[in-house]
Amino acid sequence: MNSAQLARARVLIVGDVMLDRYWFSAVERISPEAPVPVALVQREQDRLGGAANVALNAAALGAQATLLSVVGADDTGRRLAHLIGESPIRSALRQVPGMRTTLKLRVVARQQQLLRMDFESAPDHEVLAELLERFEDELALHDVVLLSDYGKGGLTHVGRMVELARQRGKLVLVDPKGRDYSRYRGATLITPNRAEFALVAGDWSDEDDLERRAQALRAQLELDALLVTRAEDGMSLFGAEGALHVPAQAKEVFDVSGAGDTVIATLAAMLGAGADLAEAVRTANRAAGIVVGKLGTASVTPAELWPES
């Protein structure tokens, strides 16, 4: 794979966006008011989170990435829009008055999280209907649709989105959430992690049992393939031809947050560039091994993936 091929990938990312805010602190004492550490904030940093981080990962690989989502017309939403505007992402972001943009605030000391605080609200029905209309308009401009579900309400119409995209011959990749995977029926590929898969399909006793459960779920949902990301056990791809197991490649695990974003973004970029699914999975596995060595939500570049080229 080369940069020219990746630049031809046209990926539409739809889902829940959020702002990841980090307060980097020093902790040198315990509060006299309660048995909690006192964090002296020394530096602040804002990063794209949720589906916005997925889009950033796809764009960092050189793909043409469009982000379709809604945020509030608040300070957090404006900050998100500003960060997206500074990135290579093509923005199809709608700012909605009265909606609260999702913010995840993390207090970090000595490279460890002390606390995370979440602020959020769900978009209303009218906004979601408009989002679906814009989705239909954007389909003709893209080859791959990536639906990033964080359970914040932005993908209420995900079933209809899958249906519309597949009717137009698009590849549809889904990063799922929750117990009800029937909403993703007919997608090309879904990418649950180990815990998410177990929540839906149950715990497995061995590799054969895992494959039986995965193939049963794949058939039930009429998927082309299902990819289970398994942390230190790598990834397992289940398709009509059988199973492909890829061992983990991380040299050092520093922070797993956002690793799933990197995996599905890499898959979308690779498939959009013409790679087959097995090659895309192996590349996504290498990307995950790189990104977990970085702090917080992060992305991977082609130079990191293919240092020899």
Secondary structure as GFF3:
##gff-version 3
##sequence-region A 1 309
A	DSSP	alpha_helix	3	6	.	.	.	ID=ss1
A	DSSP	beta_strand	10	15	.	.	.	ID=ss2
A	DSSP	beta_strand	17	30	.	.	.	ID=ss3
A	DSSP	beta_strand	37	50	.	.	.	ID=ss4
A	DSSP	alpha_helix	51	60	.	.	.	ID=ss5
A	DSSP	beta_strand	64	72	.	.	.	ID=ss6
A	DSSP	alpha_helix	75	86	.	.	.	ID=ss7
A	DSSP	beta_strand	90	96	.	.	.	ID=ss8
A	DSSP	beta_strand	103	109	.	.	.	ID=ss9
A	DSSP	beta_strand	112	119	.	.	.	ID=ss10
A	DSSP	alpha_helix	125	139	.	.	.	ID=ss11
A	DSSP	beta_strand	144	148	.	.	.	ID=ss12
A	DSSP	alpha_helix	158	167	.	.	.	ID=ss13
A	DSSP	beta_strand	171	175	.	.	.	ID=ss14
A	DSSP	three_ten_helix	181	184	.	.	.	ID=ss15
A	DSSP	beta_strand	189	190	.	.	.	ID=ss16
A	DSSP	alpha_helix	194	201	.	.	.	ID=ss17
A	DSSP	alpha_helix	207	221	.	.	.	ID=ss18
A	DSSP	beta_strand	225	229	.	.	.	ID=ss19
A	DSSP	three_ten_helix	231	233	.	.	.	ID=ss20
A	DSSP	beta_strand	235	239	.	.	.	ID=ss21
A	DSSP	beta_strand	242	246	.	.	.	ID=ss22
A	DSSP	alpha_helix	259	272	.	.	.	ID=ss23
A	DSSP	alpha_helix	277	291	.	.	.	ID=ss24
A	DSSP	alpha_helix	302	305	.	.	.	ID=ss25
###
